[in-house]
Amino acid sequence: MGNRVHSLQADGFTGYPIVLSSDHSFIHKGLGFSLVGNSGSVAAAGTFVISFVTPSGKYVHLRPTSIGSTKNLGLFTIAEGSTMTGGTTTTPLNRNRNSSNASLVTAKTGATISEEGSKLVEFSIGSGGNPKTRSGGQNGENDEIVLLPKTAYSLKFSNIGETASTVFYFSLFWYEEQEG
């Protein structure tokens, strides 16, 4: 999504129109959210799962913004229509700290997948601790997925290293737009 003039306001210093990206505009409206955290130690061949259930009546625009691993290579997968159990309910952070709007997404960390849905995204995660596999980065609108309303998604971090445990760090960003 491109830039747009934000409410036809002018900058107080230059007098030029204020132009915000769509993401920035949703953050200003109090509709941009994040889930930031880590997996704790994940053994070799182990997984860490976030259950991410979208609300009815909203389009959730998800961007897996920043993901890293401390020791081993990892694999990040987003699957649609997964069946999950357990987990700890986690409160998403409103990116506009002046807004009292709460995300309508239900997120649970440490969930267990009983049946994985259709894979939408899958990419490797480099290790920050191994000079041969270091990688990282930021994703933007090119990596955005508009999720179906009232649908469960599994966000799975898999330790695909051979021997060591690792910790996955993540920062997920999304905004919630009225359906229709």
PyMOL commands that set and color helices and strands:
alter all, ss='L'
color gray80, all
select helices_A, chain A and resi 22-28+141-143
alter helices_A, ss='H'
color red, helices_A
select strands_A, chain A and resi 3-10+17-21+32-42+47-53+58-69+74-80+83-85+88-90+93-94+106-109+112-115+118-125+145-147+152-159+166-178
alter strands_A, ss='S'
color yellow, strands_A
deselect
rebuild
show_as cartoon
